Amino acid sequence: MDTHARMNVIPAITIDGPAGSGKSTLGERLARALGWLYFDTGVMYRALTLAAIGHAVALDDPAALERLAEALVIDVSPPQVGDGRQYTVCVDGVDVTWSLRRSDVEQQISHVAAHPGVRRVMRARQRQIGLRGHVVLVGRDIGSVVLPDAALKIYLVASIDERARRRMQERSARGQPAELAAIRADIARRDELDRHVMQPAHDAVQLSSEGRSPDELVDQVMRLFGRPTSSAVSS
């Protein structure tokens, strides 16, 4: 089915799901295949968490975090450095792309993102980007809340053991501490904290990434979207 045949549909793909399910890899590859913008919406919450830590803003002070969220200028653009990054993230003009993966940010992001005022600010900014069209948005509640009018909504899942293994491999490749039991426990903790925003959209297509290569997933989503090759995508 041609998803663009429906009325009032934004030419965008949303990919939601729990941490470590493979959303980022799938989203980046889909965006590249389509020639679209790749937007990992979680970087906004990571950027806020990093800024809050740097400015000594209490992470349990919703009002202060909301004010900081309103004040920050967060820019997400295609990779500006050939160091393996999927995008470049700047906060108030400073490249913080790799700093967003710091362990202290990882540990606190779910607490920061849980504040309703923070989510309100971030969701509005995410939707502004999504409404431009020709974008692949990755997150937790993008298809269900931020951009429910996207042409295609995917909900990606994988077991917690598989997600922990992937995260350990990612950290090891970056030379970061990587102990499987600790990573698994952290993912379980984040799943519990994020549970309130991890409901798939009612019309989302649920896919499992377990035991499947990124290329296989990309091919399936492209077929669902009715765009088997990047050359088939029109601007």
N, C-alpha and C positions, 0 to 999 in steps of 0.2 A: 504493500500500500504506500502511495506517495503521501508522506506526512504533511507536505505543503498543500495538499488538497483541502485541508481543513481551513476554516476561516479564523482570523484573529490569532494566528499562530506565529510565534517568534522563531525565526530560523536559528535555533540554538539547540544544543544537546546538554542535558544536565546528567551528572553522574554522582550519585550519593552512595553512602555505605559506611561501614565502620572503619576505624583506623587500620591500615595495613592490608586492606582488601585488594589493592592494586589500582585504585581510582586514579592516582596521579600518572602512572605509566600509561594506562588506557587513555586518559584524557589528553595527555601530551601527544600520543601517537595519532589519535583521532584528529586533533587539531592540525597536526602536520599534514595528514593525508587530505584533509579538506581545505587546507590553506586558510584556516581560521585562527582566531586568538585562543590561546590556552589560558584559562583563568582558574587557578587553584584558590578558591575563595577562603580557605583556611589561613592563607598568608596574612589576611587582614587581622585575624585574631592573634596570630603569632606576632605580627608587627606591634600590635597594641600591648601584648604581654611583654615583649622585649622593651618597649618604650617605658612601660610602667616600672619594670625592674630598674631600668637606667635612671628614671626620674624619682625613684623611691616612692612611687605611688602605691598605697596599700592595695593589695590584690583582693581584699575583702571589703573595699569601699566602693560600692556601685556608683555613687554620684561622682566620685573623683575619676573613676575609670571612664564613665560616660563623657565627662568633660574632656578628658584626654583624647578619647576616640573622636570627638567632634573637632578637636584642634589639629590632629595629625593629618598630614598630607601623605597619603600612601599611593604610590604609583607602581603598577605592575606592567612590565613591558617584555617583549621577546628577549632572549638571552643577549647580554651585551659583552659577555666574557666567555671564551671557549674553555670553561673548566668543568663541563658536565652538567651545568645547571639547566633547568627546564624553563626558567624565566629569570628576569631580574626584578628584584623588589627594592624600592627606595622609600625611605621614610624621611620626610623633610629634606630630600635631596641626597641622603646618604645611602649607599648600597649596603643593605643588611641581609642579602639573600642567604648566605650560609649561616649567619648568626641566628636566623630564625629556627635552626635545627639544634641549638644548644640544649643541653639536658635540662637546665633550669626552666627554659621556655616550654619544653616538652612536658615537664611535670606540672606546670601551672596553667597552661592554656585552657584546659577544660573548665577550671574555676573561673577564669576571666570571661570565657565565652558563655558561661551559664547565666550571667547577669542580663535580665531582660532589656535594660536600657542600652547596654552594649550591643546586644543582638539587633535591637531596633536600628541603631546607627549603621551597623555593618550591613544589615540586610538591605537597607535603602541604597547604599552605595553599590552593593553587588547587583541589585536589580537594575540600577542605572547602566551598568556595564552590559548586563545581559540584554537589555532592551535595544542596544545598538545592533544586535544580531551578528550572525557569523562568528559565534563564540562557543567554546566548550567549557562549561562551568562545572567544577568539581567541589563537593562539600558534603554536608550532612543533611541539610534540609532545603536544598536548592530547588529540586523538583516539586516538593510539597508546599514550600512557603515562598521562596524568593522568586522563582520564575515558573509558576505552574502552567504558564501558557507557552512553554518551550515546545518545539516540534517533537522532540523525543526525550523521554526521561528513563534513565537506567538506574537500577539499584543493584550494586555489586556486593557480593558476599563471599566470605571464605571462613574456614574454621579459625579459632583463636590460635591453635598450634601452628597452622600455616602462616598466619599473619605475624606471629612472633618470630618464626624462622626467617621470613623475608626482612623484617626490621633488623634482626641481628646481622644478616648479610649486608644490609645497607650501611649499618654503623661500622662494621668491620672494614668495609671497602673505603670508608672515610678515615680509618685510623682511630675511631672512637671506641670507648669501652663497650663491650657487647657480651653480656651474660644472659643466656637464654631465659633462665627462670625469672630473673628480674624484669626482663623485657616483657615476658608473658604476663607477669603480675601487673605491670604498668598498663598494658593494653586492656586487661580485664578491668582495671580501675577506671580507665578512660571510657570503656564501653558503658559502665554503670553511670558515670557522670553525664555521658552524652545521650543516654537512653531516651530522654525527653524530646530530643530533636532528631532521632534516628528512625522515624517512621517513614517508610517509602510513600511516595505519592500514589493515589488510588489507581492511576493509570500507568504507573512505572513498570517497565519490563525488568524482572529480577533475573540476574545472571550470576552464576558462580564462577569465580576465577581460579578455583582450586583445580590443580592438575591440567590447566590450560595455559598455553603460551599467550603472551600479549598479542601476537599476530593473529591467533585464532579469535581472540575476543574482538580485535579491531575489525576483522572480516565480518563477524556476526553483527556487530553494531552497524557497520556500513550497509549491510544488507537490510537491516531493520529500518534504517534511515532512507533506503532507496537510493543510495549514492555509492555504488560499488567501486568507483574510482574517483580520485581527486579531480580528474578532468571533467567529471559529470557535474561538478558543483559550479553553479553560476553565481555571480555577485549581484 
